[in-house]
Amino acid sequence: MKDRPRELNETKLAGLIDMDSEFKGDLTFKGSFRIEGTFKGTITSDSLLVIGERGKVEADVKVGQLVINGEIRGTLQASERIEVHDKGRVFGTLLAPTLVVEEGAYLEATCQTKGGPRPSAPAAGEES
């Protein structure tokens, strides 16, 4: 086991901006990342970004998956999906193949849900 390189597990938390912390700038990461504090800037990753209930984000975001429980403002792009949970507040533009919005969430946004890696099933009567 000592000789094996450490593998990246995208389900484990790779980074955190905790409450009472502020960060301004460009954020890139591998693995999942959680924001419970304040962030302003740009965020880029192919992985999961979670905005916690206490998180306040003002950014242009391009990630694989985005889960929103706090407040976020900006252009939000996800290659897989965006989830806005009941305590989430979104202001801006959402672009993703899949958008999930729970009852109680607040959206003041333009949404577009086309494109992306979703495999298409053949229509009835079509052969592959």
Chimera marker file (.cmm) of the C-alpha trace (Angstrom):
<marker_set name="trace">
<marker id="1" x="0.000" y="0.000" z="0.000" r="1" g="1" b="0" radius="0.5"/>
<marker id="2" x="2.848" y="2.423" z="0.676" r="1" g="1" b="0" radius="0.5"/>
<marker id="3" x="4.002" y="2.253" z="-2.941" r="1" g="1" b="0" radius="0.5"/>
<marker id="4" x="0.610" y="3.054" z="-4.457" r="1" g="1" b="0" radius="0.5"/>
<marker id="5" x="0.045" y="6.686" z="-5.445" r="1" g="1" b="0" radius="0.5"/>
<marker id="6" x="-2.859" y="8.406" z="-3.746" r="1" g="1" b="0" radius="0.5"/>
<marker id="7" x="-5.921" y="8.291" z="-5.990" r="1" g="1" b="0" radius="0.5"/>
<marker id="8" x="-8.277" y="11.223" z="-6.271" r="1" g="1" b="0" radius="0.5"/>
<marker id="9" x="-11.697" y="10.429" z="-4.846" r="1" g="1" b="0" radius="0.5"/>
<marker id="10" x="-14.164" y="13.032" z="-6.092" r="1" g="1" b="0" radius="0.5"/>
<marker id="11" x="-16.693" y="12.139" z="-3.397" r="1" g="1" b="0" radius="0.5"/>
<marker id="12" x="-14.314" y="13.271" z="-0.637" r="1" g="1" b="0" radius="0.5"/>
<marker id="13" x="-13.888" y="16.927" z="0.223" r="1" g="1" b="0" radius="0.5"/>
<marker id="14" x="-10.709" y="18.318" z="-1.341" r="1" g="1" b="0" radius="0.5"/>
<marker id="15" x="-11.092" y="21.915" z="-0.126" r="1" g="1" b="0" radius="0.5"/>
<marker id="16" x="-13.127" y="24.258" z="2.029" r="1" g="1" b="0" radius="0.5"/>
<marker id="17" x="-13.657" y="27.973" z="2.509" r="1" g="1" b="0" radius="0.5"/>
<marker id="18" x="-15.112" y="27.950" z="6.011" r="1" g="1" b="0" radius="0.5"/>
<marker id="19" x="-17.569" y="30.411" z="7.574" r="1" g="1" b="0" radius="0.5"/>
<marker id="20" x="-16.025" y="33.710" z="8.631" r="1" g="1" b="0" radius="0.5"/>
<marker id="21" x="-13.462" y="33.305" z="5.799" r="1" g="1" b="0" radius="0.5"/>
<marker id="22" x="-13.330" y="35.495" z="2.703" r="1" g="1" b="0" radius="0.5"/>
<marker id="23" x="-11.543" y="34.738" z="-0.566" r="1" g="1" b="0" radius="0.5"/>
<marker id="24" x="-11.204" y="36.835" z="-3.719" r="1" g="1" b="0" radius="0.5"/>
<marker id="25" x="-9.619" y="35.565" z="-6.909" r="1" g="1" b="0" radius="0.5"/>
<marker id="26" x="-9.539" y="32.534" z="-9.183" r="1" g="1" b="0" radius="0.5"/>
<marker id="27" x="-10.283" y="29.106" z="-7.741" r="1" g="1" b="0" radius="0.5"/>
<marker id="28" x="-9.497" y="25.834" z="-9.523" r="1" g="1" b="0" radius="0.5"/>
<marker id="29" x="-9.669" y="22.423" z="-7.864" r="1" g="1" b="0" radius="0.5"/>
<marker id="30" x="-9.878" y="18.649" z="-8.340" r="1" g="1" b="0" radius="0.5"/>
<marker id="31" x="-12.182" y="16.636" z="-6.128" r="1" g="1" b="0" radius="0.5"/>
<marker id="32" x="-15.149" y="18.235" z="-4.384" r="1" g="1" b="0" radius="0.5"/>
<marker id="33" x="-14.978" y="21.711" z="-2.842" r="1" g="1" b="0" radius="0.5"/>
<marker id="34" x="-17.307" y="23.360" z="-0.306" r="1" g="1" b="0" radius="0.5"/>
<marker id="35" x="-17.829" y="27.070" z="0.344" r="1" g="1" b="0" radius="0.5"/>
<marker id="36" x="-19.356" y="28.112" z="3.681" r="1" g="1" b="0" radius="0.5"/>
<marker id="37" x="-17.732" y="31.562" z="3.720" r="1" g="1" b="0" radius="0.5"/>
<marker id="38" x="-17.583" y="34.395" z="1.182" r="1" g="1" b="0" radius="0.5"/>
<marker id="39" x="-16.032" y="34.082" z="-2.277" r="1" g="1" b="0" radius="0.5"/>
<marker id="40" x="-15.723" y="36.589" z="-5.158" r="1" g="1" b="0" radius="0.5"/>
<marker id="41" x="-14.049" y="35.819" z="-8.471" r="1" g="1" b="0" radius="0.5"/>
<marker id="42" x="-14.045" y="32.836" z="-10.839" r="1" g="1" b="0" radius="0.5"/>
<marker id="43" x="-14.357" y="29.135" z="-10.122" r="1" g="1" b="0" radius="0.5"/>
<marker id="44" x="-13.300" y="26.436" z="-12.598" r="1" g="1" b="0" radius="0.5"/>
<marker id="45" x="-13.300" y="22.649" z="-12.152" r="1" g="1" b="0" radius="0.5"/>
<marker id="46" x="-14.611" y="19.420" z="-13.673" r="1" g="1" b="0" radius="0.5"/>
<marker id="47" x="-15.681" y="18.297" z="-10.203" r="1" g="1" b="0" radius="0.5"/>
<marker id="48" x="-18.380" y="19.008" z="-7.600" r="1" g="1" b="0" radius="0.5"/>
<marker id="49" x="-18.807" y="22.446" z="-6.004" r="1" g="1" b="0" radius="0.5"/>
<marker id="50" x="-21.083" y="22.777" z="-2.961" r="1" g="1" b="0" radius="0.5"/>
<marker id="51" x="-22.269" y="26.158" z="-1.709" r="1" g="1" b="0" radius="0.5"/>
<marker id="52" x="-23.194" y="25.597" z="1.934" r="1" g="1" b="0" radius="0.5"/>
<marker id="53" x="-26.077" y="27.285" z="3.770" r="1" g="1" b="0" radius="0.5"/>
<marker id="54" x="-23.784" y="30.031" z="5.070" r="1" g="1" b="0" radius="0.5"/>
<marker id="55" x="-21.945" y="30.419" z="1.760" r="1" g="1" b="0" radius="0.5"/>
<marker id="56" x="-22.130" y="33.671" z="-0.232" r="1" g="1" b="0" radius="0.5"/>
<marker id="57" x="-20.596" y="33.523" z="-3.691" r="1" g="1" b="0" radius="0.5"/>
<marker id="58" x="-20.318" y="36.143" z="-6.424" r="1" g="1" b="0" radius="0.5"/>
<marker id="59" x="-18.561" y="34.434" z="-9.321" r="1" g="1" b="0" radius="0.5"/>
<marker id="60" x="-18.505" y="33.105" z="-12.833" r="1" g="1" b="0" radius="0.5"/>
<marker id="61" x="-18.599" y="29.353" z="-12.287" r="1" g="1" b="0" radius="0.5"/>
<marker id="62" x="-17.726" y="26.459" z="-14.636" r="1" g="1" b="0" radius="0.5"/>
<marker id="63" x="-17.835" y="23.092" z="-12.874" r="1" g="1" b="0" radius="0.5"/>
<marker id="64" x="-18.961" y="19.492" z="-13.394" r="1" g="1" b="0" radius="0.5"/>
<marker id="65" x="-21.719" y="19.596" z="-10.761" r="1" g="1" b="0" radius="0.5"/>
<marker id="66" x="-23.016" y="22.431" z="-8.605" r="1" g="1" b="0" radius="0.5"/>
<marker id="67" x="-25.083" y="22.050" z="-5.413" r="1" g="1" b="0" radius="0.5"/>
<marker id="68" x="-26.480" y="25.278" z="-3.958" r="1" g="1" b="0" radius="0.5"/>
<marker id="69" x="-27.664" y="25.581" z="-0.359" r="1" g="1" b="0" radius="0.5"/>
<marker id="70" x="-26.562" y="29.205" z="0.172" r="1" g="1" b="0" radius="0.5"/>
<marker id="71" x="-26.488" y="32.348" z="-1.960" r="1" g="1" b="0" radius="0.5"/>
<marker id="72" x="-24.774" y="32.641" z="-5.333" r="1" g="1" b="0" radius="0.5"/>
<marker id="73" x="-24.677" y="35.382" z="-7.975" r="1" g="1" b="0" radius="0.5"/>
<marker id="74" x="-23.204" y="35.138" z="-11.463" r="1" g="1" b="0" radius="0.5"/>
<marker id="75" x="-23.082" y="32.959" z="-14.551" r="1" g="1" b="0" radius="0.5"/>
<marker id="76" x="-23.213" y="29.336" z="-13.416" r="1" g="1" b="0" radius="0.5"/>
<marker id="77" x="-22.292" y="26.570" z="-15.859" r="1" g="1" b="0" radius="0.5"/>
<marker id="78" x="-22.200" y="22.856" z="-15.066" r="1" g="1" b="0" radius="0.5"/>
<marker id="79" x="-21.306" y="20.127" z="-17.535" r="1" g="1" b="0" radius="0.5"/>
<marker id="80" x="-23.501" y="17.597" z="-15.659" r="1" g="1" b="0" radius="0.5"/>
<marker id="81" x="-26.086" y="19.183" z="-13.329" r="1" g="1" b="0" radius="0.5"/>
<marker id="82" x="-27.055" y="22.043" z="-11.049" r="1" g="1" b="0" radius="0.5"/>
<marker id="83" x="-29.105" y="21.444" z="-7.890" r="1" g="1" b="0" radius="0.5"/>
<marker id="84" x="-30.729" y="24.302" z="-5.975" r="1" g="1" b="0" radius="0.5"/>
<marker id="85" x="-31.877" y="23.090" z="-2.564" r="1" g="1" b="0" radius="0.5"/>
<marker id="86" x="-34.658" y="24.609" z="-0.460" r="1" g="1" b="0" radius="0.5"/>
<marker id="87" x="-32.374" y="27.118" z="1.296" r="1" g="1" b="0" radius="0.5"/>
<marker id="88" x="-30.587" y="28.056" z="-1.953" r="1" g="1" b="0" radius="0.5"/>
<marker id="89" x="-30.768" y="31.560" z="-3.443" r="1" g="1" b="0" radius="0.5"/>
<marker id="90" x="-29.624" y="32.086" z="-7.030" r="1" g="1" b="0" radius="0.5"/>
<marker id="91" x="-29.245" y="35.356" z="-8.950" r="1" g="1" b="0" radius="0.5"/>
<marker id="92" x="-27.924" y="35.227" z="-12.510" r="1" g="1" b="0" radius="0.5"/>
<marker id="93" x="-27.740" y="32.682" z="-15.314" r="1" g="1" b="0" radius="0.5"/>
<marker id="94" x="-27.843" y="28.878" z="-15.011" r="1" g="1" b="0" radius="0.5"/>
<marker id="95" x="-26.576" y="26.646" z="-17.842" r="1" g="1" b="0" radius="0.5"/>
<marker id="96" x="-26.600" y="22.856" z="-17.429" r="1" g="1" b="0" radius="0.5"/>
<marker id="97" x="-28.035" y="19.735" z="-19.080" r="1" g="1" b="0" radius="0.5"/>
<marker id="98" x="-29.926" y="18.946" z="-15.845" r="1" g="1" b="0" radius="0.5"/>
<marker id="99" x="-31.417" y="21.470" z="-13.410" r="1" g="1" b="0" radius="0.5"/>
<marker id="100" x="-33.046" y="20.392" z="-10.131" r="1" g="1" b="0" radius="0.5"/>
<marker id="101" x="-34.849" y="22.997" z="-8.007" r="1" g="1" b="0" radius="0.5"/>
<marker id="102" x="-36.363" y="22.043" z="-4.656" r="1" g="1" b="0" radius="0.5"/>
<marker id="103" x="-39.530" y="23.613" z="-3.319" r="1" g="1" b="0" radius="0.5"/>
<marker id="104" x="-38.609" y="26.669" z="-1.260" r="1" g="1" b="0" radius="0.5"/>
<marker id="105" x="-35.547" y="27.604" z="-3.307" r="1" g="1" b="0" radius="0.5"/>
<marker id="106" x="-35.296" y="31.192" z="-4.590" r="1" g="1" b="0" radius="0.5"/>
<marker id="107" x="-34.374" y="31.787" z="-8.236" r="1" g="1" b="0" radius="0.5"/>
<marker id="108" x="-34.001" y="35.130" z="-9.935" r="1" g="1" b="0" radius="0.5"/>
<marker id="109" x="-32.301" y="33.670" z="-12.966" r="1" g="1" b="0" radius="0.5"/>
<marker id="110" x="-32.274" y="32.810" z="-16.621" r="1" g="1" b="0" radius="0.5"/>
<marker id="111" x="-32.068" y="29.024" z="-17.050" r="1" g="1" b="0" radius="0.5"/>
<marker id="112" x="-30.981" y="26.924" z="-20.020" r="1" g="1" b="0" radius="0.5"/>
<marker id="113" x="-30.988" y="23.133" z="-19.859" r="1" g="1" b="0" radius="0.5"/>
<marker id="114" x="-29.819" y="21.903" z="-23.227" r="1" g="1" b="0" radius="0.5"/>
<marker id="115" x="-26.616" y="20.289" z="-24.363" r="1" g="1" b="0" radius="0.5"/>
<marker id="116" x="-24.237" y="18.241" z="-22.279" r="1" g="1" b="0" radius="0.5"/>
<marker id="117" x="-23.219" y="14.623" z="-21.977" r="1" g="1" b="0" radius="0.5"/>
<marker id="118" x="-26.675" y="13.100" z="-21.454" r="1" g="1" b="0" radius="0.5"/>
<marker id="119" x="-26.923" y="9.954" z="-23.646" r="1" g="1" b="0" radius="0.5"/>
<marker id="120" x="-29.965" y="9.926" z="-25.873" r="1" g="1" b="0" radius="0.5"/>
<marker id="121" x="-32.160" y="6.865" z="-26.172" r="1" g="1" b="0" radius="0.5"/>
<marker id="122" x="-33.263" y="5.900" z="-29.671" r="1" g="1" b="0" radius="0.5"/>
<marker id="123" x="-36.817" y="6.954" z="-30.487" r="1" g="1" b="0" radius="0.5"/>
<marker id="124" x="-39.504" y="4.268" z="-30.750" r="1" g="1" b="0" radius="0.5"/>
<marker id="125" x="-39.129" y="2.388" z="-34.015" r="1" g="1" b="0" radius="0.5"/>
<marker id="126" x="-35.508" y="3.529" z="-34.577" r="1" g="1" b="0" radius="0.5"/>
<marker id="127" x="-32.622" y="1.129" z="-34.685" r="1" g="1" b="0" radius="0.5"/>
<marker id="128" x="-29.186" y="1.989" z="-33.372" r="1" g="1" b="0" radius="0.5"/>
<link id1="1" id2="2" r="1" g="1" b="0" radius="0.2"/>
<link id1="2" id2="3" r="1" g="1" b="0" radius="0.2"/>
<link id1="3" id2="4" r="1" g="1" b="0" radius="0.2"/>
<link id1="4" id2="5" r="1" g="1" b="0" radius="0.2"/>
<link id1="5" id2="6" r="1" g="1" b="0" radius="0.2"/>
<link id1="6" id2="7" r="1" g="1" b="0" radius="0.2"/>
<link id1="7" id2="8" r="1" g="1" b="0" radius="0.2"/>
<link id1="8" id2="9" r="1" g="1" b="0" radius="0.2"/>
<link id1="9" id2="10" r="1" g="1" b="0" radius="0.2"/>
<link id1="10" id2="11" r="1" g="1" b="0" radius="0.2"/>
<link id1="11" id2="12" r="1" g="1" b="0" radius="0.2"/>
<link id1="12" id2="13" r="1" g="1" b="0" radius="0.2"/>
<link id1="13" id2="14" r="1" g="1" b="0" radius="0.2"/>
<link id1="14" id2="15" r="1" g="1" b="0" radius="0.2"/>
<link id1="15" id2="16" r="1" g="1" b="0" radius="0.2"/>
<link id1="16" id2="17" r="1" g="1" b="0" radius="0.2"/>
<link id1="17" id2="18" r="1" g="1" b="0" radius="0.2"/>
<link id1="18" id2="19" r="1" g="1" b="0" radius="0.2"/>
<link id1="19" id2="20" r="1" g="1" b="0" radius="0.2"/>
<link id1="20" id2="21" r="1" g="1" b="0" radius="0.2"/>
<link id1="21" id2="22" r="1" g="1" b="0" radius="0.2"/>
<link id1="22" id2="23" r="1" g="1" b="0" radius="0.2"/>
<link id1="23" id2="24" r="1" g="1" b="0" radius="0.2"/>
<link id1="24" id2="25" r="1" g="1" b="0" radius="0.2"/>
<link id1="25" id2="26" r="1" g="1" b="0" radius="0.2"/>
<link id1="26" id2="27" r="1" g="1" b="0" radius="0.2"/>
<link id1="27" id2="28" r="1" g="1" b="0" radius="0.2"/>
<link id1="28" id2="29" r="1" g="1" b="0" radius="0.2"/>
<link id1="29" id2="30" r="1" g="1" b="0" radius="0.2"/>
<link id1="30" id2="31" r="1" g="1" b="0" radius="0.2"/>
<link id1="31" id2="32" r="1" g="1" b="0" radius="0.2"/>
<link id1="32" id2="33" r="1" g="1" b="0" radius="0.2"/>
<link id1="33" id2="34" r="1" g="1" b="0" radius="0.2"/>
<link id1="34" id2="35" r="1" g="1" b="0" radius="0.2"/>
<link id1="35" id2="36" r="1" g="1" b="0" radius="0.2"/>
<link id1="36" id2="37" r="1" g="1" b="0" radius="0.2"/>
<link id1="37" id2="38" r="1" g="1" b="0" radius="0.2"/>
<link id1="38" id2="39" r="1" g="1" b="0" radius="0.2"/>
<link id1="39" id2="40" r="1" g="1" b="0" radius="0.2"/>
<link id1="40" id2="41" r="1" g="1" b="0" radius="0.2"/>
<link id1="41" id2="42" r="1" g="1" b="0" radius="0.2"/>
<link id1="42" id2="43" r="1" g="1" b="0" radius="0.2"/>
<link id1="43" id2="44" r="1" g="1" b="0" radius="0.2"/>
<link id1="44" id2="45" r="1" g="1" b="0" radius="0.2"/>
<link id1="45" id2="46" r="1" g="1" b="0" radius="0.2"/>
<link id1="46" id2="47" r="1" g="1" b="0" radius="0.2"/>
<link id1="47" id2="48" r="1" g="1" b="0" radius="0.2"/>
<link id1="48" id2="49" r="1" g="1" b="0" radius="0.2"/>
<link id1="49" id2="50" r="1" g="1" b="0" radius="0.2"/>
<link id1="50" id2="51" r="1" g="1" b="0" radius="0.2"/>
<link id1="51" id2="52" r="1" g="1" b="0" radius="0.2"/>
<link id1="52" id2="53" r="1" g="1" b="0" radius="0.2"/>
<link id1="53" id2="54" r="1" g="1" b="0" radius="0.2"/>
<link id1="54" id2="55" r="1" g="1" b="0" radius="0.2"/>
<link id1="55" id2="56" r="1" g="1" b="0" radius="0.2"/>
<link id1="56" id2="57" r="1" g="1" b="0" radius="0.2"/>
<link id1="57" id2="58" r="1" g="1" b="0" radius="0.2"/>
<link id1="58" id2="59" r="1" g="1" b="0" radius="0.2"/>
<link id1="59" id2="60" r="1" g="1" b="0" radius="0.2"/>
<link id1="60" id2="61" r="1" g="1" b="0" radius="0.2"/>
<link id1="61" id2="62" r="1" g="1" b="0" radius="0.2"/>
<link id1="62" id2="63" r="1" g="1" b="0" radius="0.2"/>
<link id1="63" id2="64" r="1" g="1" b="0" radius="0.2"/>
<link id1="64" id2="65" r="1" g="1" b="0" radius="0.2"/>
<link id1="65" id2="66" r="1" g="1" b="0" radius="0.2"/>
<link id1="66" id2="67" r="1" g="1" b="0" radius="0.2"/>
<link id1="67" id2="68" r="1" g="1" b="0" radius="0.2"/>
<link id1="68" id2="69" r="1" g="1" b="0" radius="0.2"/>
<link id1="69" id2="70" r="1" g="1" b="0" radius="0.2"/>
<link id1="70" id2="71" r="1" g="1" b="0" radius="0.2"/>
<link id1="71" id2="72" r="1" g="1" b="0" radius="0.2"/>
<link id1="72" id2="73" r="1" g="1" b="0" radius="0.2"/>
<link id1="73" id2="74" r="1" g="1" b="0" radius="0.2"/>
<link id1="74" id2="75" r="1" g="1" b="0" radius="0.2"/>
<link id1="75" id2="76" r="1" g="1" b="0" radius="0.2"/>
<link id1="76" id2="77" r="1" g="1" b="0" radius="0.2"/>
<link id1="77" id2="78" r="1" g="1" b="0" radius="0.2"/>
<link id1="78" id2="79" r="1" g="1" b="0" radius="0.2"/>
<link id1="79" id2="80" r="1" g="1" b="0" radius="0.2"/>
<link id1="80" id2="81" r="1" g="1" b="0" radius="0.2"/>
<link id1="81" id2="82" r="1" g="1" b="0" radius="0.2"/>
<link id1="82" id2="83" r="1" g="1" b="0" radius="0.2"/>
<link id1="83" id2="84" r="1" g="1" b="0" radius="0.2"/>
<link id1="84" id2="85" r="1" g="1" b="0" radius="0.2"/>
<link id1="85" id2="86" r="1" g="1" b="0" radius="0.2"/>
<link id1="86" id2="87" r="1" g="1" b="0" radius="0.2"/>
<link id1="87" id2="88" r="1" g="1" b="0" radius="0.2"/>
<link id1="88" id2="89" r="1" g="1" b="0" radius="0.2"/>
<link id1="89" id2="90" r="1" g="1" b="0" radius="0.2"/>
<link id1="90" id2="91" r="1" g="1" b="0" radius="0.2"/>
<link id1="91" id2="92" r="1" g="1" b="0" radius="0.2"/>
<link id1="92" id2="93" r="1" g="1" b="0" radius="0.2"/>
<link id1="93" id2="94" r="1" g="1" b="0" radius="0.2"/>
<link id1="94" id2="95" r="1" g="1" b="0" radius="0.2"/>
<link id1="95" id2="96" r="1" g="1" b="0" radius="0.2"/>
<link id1="96" id2="97" r="1" g="1" b="0" radius="0.2"/>
<link id1="97" id2="98" r="1" g="1" b="0" radius="0.2"/>
<link id1="98" id2="99" r="1" g="1" b="0" radius="0.2"/>
<link id1="99" id2="100" r="1" g="1" b="0" radius="0.2"/>
<link id1="100" id2="101" r="1" g="1" b="0" radius="0.2"/>
<link id1="101" id2="102" r="1" g="1" b="0" radius="0.2"/>
<link id1="102" id2="103" r="1" g="1" b="0" radius="0.2"/>
<link id1="103" id2="104" r="1" g="1" b="0" radius="0.2"/>
<link id1="104" id2="105" r="1" g="1" b="0" radius="0.2"/>
<link id1="105" id2="106" r="1" g="1" b="0" radius="0.2"/>
<link id1="106" id2="107" r="1" g="1" b="0" radius="0.2"/>
<link id1="107" id2="108" r="1" g="1" b="0" radius="0.2"/>
<link id1="108" id2="109" r="1" g="1" b="0" radius="0.2"/>
<link id1="109" id2="110" r="1" g="1" b="0" radius="0.2"/>
<link id1="110" id2="111" r="1" g="1" b="0" radius="0.2"/>
<link id1="111" id2="112" r="1" g="1" b="0" radius="0.2"/>
<link id1="112" id2="113" r="1" g="1" b="0" radius="0.2"/>
<link id1="113" id2="114" r="1" g="1" b="0" radius="0.2"/>
<link id1="114" id2="115" r="1" g="1" b="0" radius="0.2"/>
<link id1="115" id2="116" r="1" g="1" b="0" radius="0.2"/>
<link id1="116" id2="117" r="1" g="1" b="0" radius="0.2"/>
<link id1="117" id2="118" r="1" g="1" b="0" radius="0.2"/>
<link id1="118" id2="119" r="1" g="1" b="0" radius="0.2"/>
<link id1="119" id2="120" r="1" g="1" b="0" radius="0.2"/>
<link id1="120" id2="121" r="1" g="1" b="0" radius="0.2"/>
<link id1="121" id2="122" r="1" g="1" b="0" radius="0.2"/>
<link id1="122" id2="123" r="1" g="1" b="0" radius="0.2"/>
<link id1="123" id2="124" r="1" g="1" b="0" radius="0.2"/>
<link id1="124" id2="125" r="1" g="1" b="0" radius="0.2"/>
<link id1="125" id2="126" r="1" g="1" b="0" radius="0.2"/>
<link id1="126" id2="127" r="1" g="1" b="0" radius="0.2"/>
<link id1="127" id2="128" r="1" g="1" b="0" radius="0.2"/>
</marker_set>
